[in-house]
Amino acid sequence: MNKPTQSPEPKVQISKPDDKELTKKELKSFVEEQVITKLGKPTELNFIRASNVFDNRWRVDVWCYFDSEETIMPSKCSNIKHSYFVHVDEHGKIVNSSPEIHKEY
């Protein structure tokens, strides 16, 4: 029986400094990594998500846990604690962000 094959991840024009072409998934991870490096890692970090808005512009949200006291039972909830719109260069490096990313952790 033939198994369906997955096509390889499409390559994008943006590359790391070593000129290796990045897949969209690799570029997404590279952008997320740069944000968390500049910001620092929050102790209550749940996850970070980068979404390509258009061209080389990304929205990056940092989701963190918090204790909710609005429920009958105490529970951990998650919300966006930091959100940035970033612009990356042809190598995938962040060149601009709004708001500016400052070391907080």
Contacts in CASP RR format, 6 or more apart in sequence:
PFRMAT RR
TARGET T0000
AUTHOR 0000-0000-0000
METHOD contacts of the structure
MODEL  1
MNKPTQSPEPKVQISKPDDKELTKKELKSFVEEQVITKLGKPTELNFIRA
SNVFDNRWRVDVWCYFDSEETIMPSKCSNIKHSYFVHVDEHGKIVNSSPE
IHKEY
9 23 0 8 1.000
9 24 0 8 1.000
9 25 0 8 1.000
10 23 0 8 1.000
10 24 0 8 1.000
11 21 0 8 1.000
11 22 0 8 1.000
11 23 0 8 1.000
12 21 0 8 1.000
12 22 0 8 1.000
12 23 0 8 1.000
12 24 0 8 1.000
12 27 0 8 1.000
13 21 0 8 1.000
13 90 0 8 1.000
14 22 0 8 1.000
14 27 0 8 1.000
14 56 0 8 1.000
14 88 0 8 1.000
14 90 0 8 1.000
14 91 0 8 1.000
14 92 0 8 1.000
15 21 0 8 1.000
15 22 0 8 1.000
15 90 0 8 1.000
15 91 0 8 1.000
15 92 0 8 1.000
16 22 0 8 1.000
16 30 0 8 1.000
16 91 0 8 1.000
16 92 0 8 1.000
17 91 0 8 1.000
17 93 0 8 1.000
22 30 0 8 1.000
22 92 0 8 1.000
24 52 0 8 1.000
27 52 0 8 1.000
27 88 0 8 1.000
27 92 0 8 1.000
28 50 0 8 1.000
28 52 0 8 1.000
30 92 0 8 1.000
31 50 0 8 1.000
31 58 0 8 1.000
31 60 0 8 1.000
31 86 0 8 1.000
31 88 0 8 1.000
31 92 0 8 1.000
31 94 0 8 1.000
32 48 0 8 1.000
32 49 0 8 1.000
32 50 0 8 1.000
32 60 0 8 1.000
34 93 0 8 1.000
34 94 0 8 1.000
35 48 0 8 1.000
35 50 0 8 1.000
35 60 0 8 1.000
35 62 0 8 1.000
35 84 0 8 1.000
35 86 0 8 1.000
35 94 0 8 1.000
35 97 0 8 1.000
35 101 0 8 1.000
36 48 0 8 1.000
36 62 0 8 1.000
38 94 0 8 1.000
38 101 0 8 1.000
38 102 0 8 1.000
38 103 0 8 1.000
39 62 0 8 1.000
39 82 0 8 1.000
39 101 0 8 1.000
39 102 0 8 1.000
39 103 0 8 1.000
39 104 0 8 1.000
39 105 0 8 1.000
40 103 0 8 1.000
40 104 0 8 1.000
40 105 0 8 1.000
41 105 0 8 1.000
42 62 0 8 1.000
42 64 0 8 1.000
42 81 0 8 1.000
42 104 0 8 1.000
42 105 0 8 1.000
43 105 0 8 1.000
44 64 0 8 1.000
44 65 0 8 1.000
44 66 0 8 1.000
44 81 0 8 1.000
45 62 0 8 1.000
45 63 0 8 1.000
45 64 0 8 1.000
45 65 0 8 1.000
46 63 0 8 1.000
46 64 0 8 1.000
46 65 0 8 1.000
46 78 0 8 1.000
47 63 0 8 1.000
48 60 0 8 1.000
48 61 0 8 1.000
48 62 0 8 1.000
48 63 0 8 1.000
49 60 0 8 1.000
49 61 0 8 1.000
49 63 0 8 1.000
50 58 0 8 1.000
50 59 0 8 1.000
50 60 0 8 1.000
51 58 0 8 1.000
51 59 0 8 1.000
51 60 0 8 1.000
51 61 0 8 1.000
52 58 0 8 1.000
53 59 0 8 1.000
53 85 0 8 1.000
56 87 0 8 1.000
56 88 0 8 1.000
56 89 0 8 1.000
56 90 0 8 1.000
56 92 0 8 1.000
57 85 0 8 1.000
57 86 0 8 1.000
57 87 0 8 1.000
57 88 0 8 1.000
58 85 0 8 1.000
58 86 0 8 1.000
58 87 0 8 1.000
58 88 0 8 1.000
59 83 0 8 1.000
59 84 0 8 1.000
59 85 0 8 1.000
59 86 0 8 1.000
60 83 0 8 1.000
60 84 0 8 1.000
60 85 0 8 1.000
60 86 0 8 1.000
61 80 0 8 1.000
61 82 0 8 1.000
61 83 0 8 1.000
62 80 0 8 1.000
62 81 0 8 1.000
62 82 0 8 1.000
62 83 0 8 1.000
63 78 0 8 1.000
63 79 0 8 1.000
63 80 0 8 1.000
63 81 0 8 1.000
64 78 0 8 1.000
64 79 0 8 1.000
64 81 0 8 1.000
65 76 0 8 1.000
65 77 0 8 1.000
65 78 0 8 1.000
66 76 0 8 1.000
66 77 0 8 1.000
66 78 0 8 1.000
66 79 0 8 1.000
67 74 0 8 1.000
67 75 0 8 1.000
67 76 0 8 1.000
67 77 0 8 1.000
68 74 0 8 1.000
68 75 0 8 1.000
68 76 0 8 1.000
68 77 0 8 1.000
82 104 0 8 1.000
84 97 0 8 1.000
84 98 0 8 1.000
84 99 0 8 1.000
84 101 0 8 1.000
85 97 0 8 1.000
85 98 0 8 1.000
86 94 0 8 1.000
86 96 0 8 1.000
86 97 0 8 1.000
86 98 0 8 1.000
86 101 0 8 1.000
87 94 0 8 1.000
87 95 0 8 1.000
87 96 0 8 1.000
87 97 0 8 1.000
88 94 0 8 1.000
88 95 0 8 1.000
89 95 0 8 1.000
94 101 0 8 1.000
END
